[in-house]
Amino acid sequence: MIKLENILKSIPNQEIVESHLGQWEYPGRITRIPNNRITMQPDPRTGKPIEHILLIIGDQSGERQIGIPGGPNLFFPNDQSVTEYPIGKSKIYKSNQK
């Protein structure tokens, strides 16, 4: 089981940034998105992929899901907002940077 406390230890800046654009705008930061539908696809404005695998937690329900860059969209039906915690650099992103 993934423990949030262990994830937080690995994130240098633990300030939560609120943004509709989440990881597209603040890669590697903890982001709160005021929405319950999350896309893991590249940024439609730039085509840049999401850099990190994410632990995403529904702010109201506490539901947890793992977001994989390029993976399916995620839905949190019992939440109005979610918080994204980067848990590791995506191998897909790393290979695109070489």
N, C-alpha and C positions, 0 to 999 in steps of 0.2 A: 504494500500500500504506500502511496506517495504521501509524505507528510509535509504539510505546508511550512512548518517550522524549518525543515531542512532546505526547502526551496528558497525561503527568504534569506537564509545564510549565504546562498550563492549569488544573490542579486545585489550588486554594489549600491545602487540608488533605490531605496525602498519607498520613496514617495510615490503615491498613486496619482497618475495623471488621468484626468477625465477627458475623453475624446471620442467623437463618433468614428474616427478613423483608426483608433487603436494602434495595433502594431505597424500598420502602414506608415503612420506618422511618427510613432515613438518605438522603433524596434528595440527589443531587449529591456524595455521599461515595464513596470507594472501599470496596466491601463484598465480603467473602468469605462465600459461602453454602455451608454444609456439606451440599450436595446436588448432584446432577447434572441435575436437571430444573428449568428456570427458566420462570416464567410472566411474560409481559409485559403481563398484563391489569391492570385497576384493582385496588386493594386491596379484597378482599372484605369487610373490616370497615367500611371508610369509603366505598368507591366512588371514592376519589381516584385519578386516573390516575398512572402513572409519569411523572415530569417529564422525564427525559433519555433520549436515544439512548445505548445502552451498547455498549462493546466488552467482551465477556465471554470470559474465557480460562480453559480447564480447567487447574486447578492441577497435575494429574499429567501430562496429555498435551501441554499447550501449545496445544491446539486453540482456534481463535479463531472467534467468531461475533458478528454484530452484532444487538443486540436493539432492536427498534423498539417504542415504547409502543403497546399495542393490537394488536401483531402476534402471530404464532404462538408457542406455547411452544417452548422450545429444549431439546435433549437432548444431553448430553455423555456418551456411553456408556463412555468409557475413563477417567472421572474420578469422584472421590468428593466433590470440592468445586470451586467455580469462584470467580473474582474478577471483579467488575463494575467497569468504569471508565467514568464518564460522559464522553461525547465531545461533547455539545451538547444544548441545551435543545430539547425536542420542539416542533415547530410546532403539533401537536395540543394539547399542554398550554398553550402560549402563547395559542392562540385560545380555549380554554375559560376563561382567566383574564380576558378582556376584558369 
